[in-house]
């Protein structure tokens, strides 16, 4: 049961992180002043943040 709960928690965390990343990237793309370089920079920041969040969740388990 405990293992099942951990898997569900990881899955929910991953889905939330991917959704947040998609929202940030989509927002940057909709901005008229954004350049490809800025979008790429934002995407890289987002991926690093997602990685840190998932590591934190995994560390708590």
C-alpha positions in Angstrom: 0.0 0.0 0.0 2.8 2.4 0.9 4.6 1.8 -2.5 1.3 2.4 -4.3 0.8 5.7 -2.5 4.4 6.8 -3.4 3.8 6.0 -7.1 0.6 8.0 -7.1 2.3 10.9 -5.4 5.2 10.9 -8.0 2.7 10.7 -10.8 0.6 13.6 -9.6 3.8 15.7 -9.0 5.0 14.9 -12.5 1.7 15.8 -14.1 1.6 19.1 -12.1 5.2 19.9 -13.1 4.6 19.2 -16.8 1.4 21.2 -16.8 3.2 24.1 -15.2 6.0 23.9 -17.8 3.5 23.8 -20.6 1.7 26.9 -19.2 4.9 28.9 -18.8 6.2 28.0 -22.3 2.8 28.7 -23.8 2.6 32.0 -22.1 6.1 33.0 -23.3 5.1 32.0 -26.9 1.9 34.1 -26.8 3.9 37.2 -25.7 4.6 39.3 -28.8 7.9 40.6 -27.5 9.4 37.2 -26.8 12.2 35.9 -29.0 13.3 32.4 -29.6 16.3 32.9 -27.3 14.0 34.1 -24.5 11.6 31.2 -25.0 14.5 28.7 -24.9 15.9 30.3 -21.7 12.5 30.2 -20.0 12.0 26.5 -21.0 15.5 25.7 -19.6 14.6 27.4 -16.3 11.3 25.6 -16.2 12.9 22.2 -16.7 15.5 22.9 -14.0 12.7 23.8 -11.6 10.7 20.7 -12.4 13.8 18.6 -11.8 14.3 20.2 -8.4 10.7 19.7 -7.4 10.7 16.1 -8.4 14.0 15.5 -6.5 12.4 17.1 -3.5 9.4 14.9 -3.7 11.5 11.9 -4.1 13.7 12.9 -1.2 10.7 13.2 1.1 9.7 9.7 0.3 
